[in-house]
Amino acid sequence: MAKHQYSQKNKSSLLVSKHLKEYENLLAEQQFMRVHNSYLINLKEVKKYIKSDGGYIIMSNDMHVSISPRKKEELLCVMKKL
């Protein structure tokens, strides 16, 4: 149940005791999106989308985040609207 989340602003980790799904539901209207089983991202912090290697994004802190094949089309749609 506990997951490590990466804080983009200060590059630190923090331990949380809720399932990622709970945070996904809480933050859905705040421009956050679950793009992979292990990643919930702030869409405002996406710097670049890379199509190669199955697709991944580069965040504003240069972290590379994998995209689930199931979430790829949804992410591209959402990114076009931003």
RALINSUL-V645052 format. One record per residue. RES is the residue in one small letter. OMEGA is omega in whole degrees, -180 to 180 (NA if undefined). Layout:
res: (RES & RES)
omega: (OMEGA & OMEGA)
//
This chain:
res: (m & a & k & h & q & y & s & q & k & n & k & s & s & l & l & v & s & k & h & l & k & e & y & e & n & l & l & a & e & q & q & f & m & r & v & h & n & s & y & l & i & n & l & k & e & v & k & k & y & i & k & s & d & g & g & y & i & i & m & s & n & d & m & h & v & s & i & s & p & r & k & k & e & e & l & l & c & v & m & k & k & l)
omega: (-180 & -179 & 172 & 175 & 180 & 178 & -176 & -173 & -177 & 175 & 177 & 177 & 173 & -177 & 180 & -175 & 177 & 175 & 180 & 179 & 179 & 177 & 177 & 180 & -179 & -172 & -176 & -178 & -179 & -180 & 170 & -179 & 175 & -176 & -178 & 179 & -176 & -173 & 170 & -172 & 172 & -176 & 178 & -177 & 178 & -180 & -173 & 174 & 180 & -178 & -175 & 179 & 179 & 179 & 175 & 179 & 175 & -178 & -178 & 178 & -180 & 174 & 177 & -178 & 178 & 177 & 176 & 177 & 179 & -176 & -174 & -178 & 179 & 179 & -180 & 177 & -179 & -179 & 178 & -178 & -178 & NA)
//
